[in-house]
């Protein structure tokens, strides 16, 4: 995948397929250290220890539609190419945590990409799911929480096109502030 936001989209999709109803996405970037950490927590069905040991194997998948699962193996390969890591912890009936650390100064580190688009599309396409997204850059943070948004919208669904457009604009503006005014497509991938 050409950008980290696409890996995040894949992680979100995995969580949704596991029946998650609550997702917590946390992104922390320390540009002075050149470290970007992404963590996704979900309350999906979780997985047994034997499954956890195999999730980073490209020839393993729990799907019945095909015999390979490349999302997590590609994520791990991306992280390790920068000197970072990808790890997963899960408990049946409790959910899963995936954490990825990449070193942004490494030449093989892909750009972050349009994380605002990833989050807005995920929320609009899954309006029944609670999303909480926190993004921190050098100690400055923004938070987006669908529970809070729902309380303001009353009867208007999160899948409404006008709500989607507002979410996308809001997220892009807040991320721009964190990165000193840069637009999403201008956010530097390396410090």
C-alpha positions as CSV (number, residue, x, y, z in Angstrom):
1,X,0.0,0.0,0.0
2,X,1.3,3.4,-0.9
3,X,0.3,5.3,2.2
4,X,-0.3,4.5,5.8
5,X,-3.9,5.7,5.7
6,X,-4.7,2.7,3.4
7,X,-3.3,0.4,6.1
8,X,-5.5,2.1,8.6
9,X,-8.5,1.6,6.3
10,X,-7.7,-2.1,6.1
11,X,-7.4,-2.4,9.9
12,X,-10.8,-0.7,10.3
13,X,-12.3,-3.1,7.8
14,X,-10.9,-6.1,9.7
15,X,-12.4,-4.7,12.9
16,X,-15.8,-4.3,11.3
17,X,-15.7,-7.8,9.8
18,X,-15.0,-9.0,13.4
19,X,-18.3,-7.4,14.5
20,X,-16.8,-4.4,16.3
21,X,-19.2,-1.7,17.4
22,X,-16.7,0.6,19.0
23,X,-13.4,1.6,17.4
24,X,-10.7,3.7,19.0
25,X,-8.0,5.0,16.6
26,X,-5.0,6.8,18.1
27,X,-2.2,8.3,16.0
28,X,0.8,9.9,17.8
29,X,3.6,11.5,15.9
30,X,6.8,12.8,17.4
31,X,8.5,14.6,14.6
32,X,11.6,15.4,16.7
33,X,12.2,11.7,17.2
34,X,10.9,10.7,13.7
35,X,8.4,8.2,15.2
36,X,4.7,7.6,14.2
37,X,2.6,5.3,16.2
38,X,-0.9,4.1,15.1
39,X,-3.1,2.0,17.4
40,X,-6.6,0.6,16.7
41,X,-8.6,-0.9,19.5
42,X,-11.9,-2.6,18.8
43,X,-14.5,-4.6,20.7
44,X,-15.0,-7.2,18.0
45,X,-15.1,-11.0,18.6
46,X,-11.3,-11.2,19.2
47,X,-9.3,-14.3,18.4
48,X,-7.7,-17.3,20.0
49,X,-4.0,-17.5,20.6
50,X,-3.4,-19.9,17.7
51,X,-5.0,-17.5,15.3
52,X,-3.0,-14.6,16.7
53,X,0.2,-16.4,16.0
54,X,-0.8,-16.7,12.3
55,X,-2.3,-13.4,11.4
56,X,0.9,-12.0,10.0
57,X,1.3,-15.0,7.7
58,X,0.2,-14.0,4.2
59,X,-1.0,-17.5,3.5
60,X,-3.5,-17.5,6.4
61,X,-6.9,-15.9,6.5
62,X,-10.1,-16.6,8.4
63,X,-12.1,-15.8,5.3
64,X,-13.8,-18.4,3.2
65,X,-13.7,-16.4,0.0
66,X,-10.0,-16.7,-0.6
67,X,-7.0,-18.4,0.8
68,X,-4.6,-15.5,1.5
69,X,-4.8,-12.5,3.7
70,X,-2.3,-9.8,2.9
71,X,-3.4,-6.8,5.0
72,X,-1.6,-7.5,8.2
73,X,1.5,-9.0,6.6
74,X,1.8,-5.9,4.4
75,X,1.4,-3.7,7.4
76,X,4.1,-5.5,9.3
77,X,6.4,-5.4,6.2
78,X,5.8,-1.7,5.9
79,X,6.6,-1.1,9.5
80,X,9.7,-3.3,9.6
81,X,11.0,-1.7,6.4
82,X,11.4,1.5,8.4
83,X,12.9,-0.3,11.5
84,X,9.5,-0.3,13.2
85,X,7.1,-3.0,14.2
86,X,3.5,-4.1,14.1
87,X,2.0,-6.1,16.9
88,X,-1.4,-7.5,17.7
89,X,-3.1,-8.5,21.0
90,X,-6.5,-10.1,21.2
91,X,-8.9,-11.9,23.5
92,X,-11.9,-13.9,22.3
93,X,-15.1,-12.0,23.2
94,X,-13.2,-8.9,24.2
95,X,-11.6,-7.4,21.0
96,X,-8.3,-6.7,19.4
97,X,-5.5,-4.1,19.6
98,X,-3.2,-3.5,16.7
99,X,-0.3,-1.2,17.1
100,X,2.2,-0.1,14.5
101,X,5.3,2.0,14.9
102,X,7.1,3.4,11.9
103,X,10.2,5.6,11.7
104,X,9.3,8.5,9.5
105,X,12.8,9.5,8.6
106,X,13.5,6.2,7.0
107,X,13.6,6.3,3.2
108,X,11.1,3.4,3.0
109,X,8.5,5.1,5.2
110,X,5.4,5.8,3.1
111,X,3.5,9.1,3.5
112,X,0.7,9.2,6.0
113,X,-1.8,9.9,3.3
114,X,-5.3,11.3,3.7
115,X,-6.3,10.0,7.1
116,X,-9.2,12.4,7.2
117,X,-10.7,10.8,4.2
118,X,-10.2,7.3,5.7
119,X,-11.9,8.2,8.9
120,X,-14.8,10.2,7.3
121,X,-15.5,7.4,4.8
122,X,-15.4,4.7,7.5
123,X,-17.8,6.6,9.7
124,X,-20.3,7.4,6.9
125,X,-20.2,3.8,5.6
126,X,-20.8,2.4,9.1
127,X,-23.0,4.9,10.9
128,X,-24.0,2.3,13.5
129,X,-20.4,2.0,14.8
130,X,-18.9,4.3,17.4
131,X,-15.6,5.8,16.3
132,X,-13.2,7.8,18.5
133,X,-10.2,9.2,16.6
134,X,-7.4,11.0,18.4
135,X,-4.4,12.4,16.5
136,X,-1.4,14.0,18.3
137,X,1.5,15.7,16.6
138,X,4.4,17.0,18.8
139,X,2.1,17.2,21.8
140,X,-0.8,19.0,20.1
141,X,-4.0,16.9,19.8
142,X,-7.3,16.8,18.1
143,X,-10.2,14.4,18.8
144,X,-13.2,13.3,16.8
145,X,-15.9,11.2,18.5
146,X,-19.0,10.0,16.8
147,X,-20.9,9.8,20.1
148,X,-20.4,13.5,20.6
149,X,-21.3,14.2,16.9
150,X,-24.5,12.1,17.2
151,X,-25.6,14.1,20.2
152,X,-25.4,17.3,18.1
153,X,-27.1,15.9,15.0
154,X,-30.1,14.4,16.8
155,X,-32.0,12.6,14.0
156,X,-29.6,13.3,11.1
157,X,-27.7,10.1,10.3
158,X,-23.9,10.0,10.1
159,X,-24.3,8.5,6.6
160,X,-26.1,11.7,5.3
161,X,-24.0,13.2,2.5
162,X,-24.0,16.7,4.1
163,X,-22.7,15.2,7.4
164,X,-20.0,13.3,5.5
165,X,-18.8,16.5,3.7
166,X,-18.8,18.3,7.1
167,X,-16.8,15.5,8.8
168,X,-14.3,15.4,5.9
169,X,-13.8,19.2,6.0
170,X,-13.6,19.2,9.8
171,X,-11.0,16.5,10.0
172,X,-8.9,18.0,7.3
173,X,-9.0,21.4,9.0
174,X,-8.1,20.0,12.4
175,X,-5.2,17.9,11.0
176,X,-4.0,20.9,9.0
177,X,-3.8,22.8,12.3
178,X,-1.7,20.0,13.9
179,X,0.7,20.2,11.0
180,X,1.1,24.0,11.1
181,X,-1.4,24.8,8.3
182,X,-0.4,22.2,5.7
183,X,-3.2,20.6,3.7
184,X,-3.6,16.8,3.9
185,X,-1.8,16.2,0.6
186,X,1.1,18.5,1.8
187,X,1.7,16.9,5.1
188,X,5.3,15.8,5.2
189,X,6.0,12.1,5.6
190,X,9.5,12.6,6.9
191,X,10.7,15.1,9.5
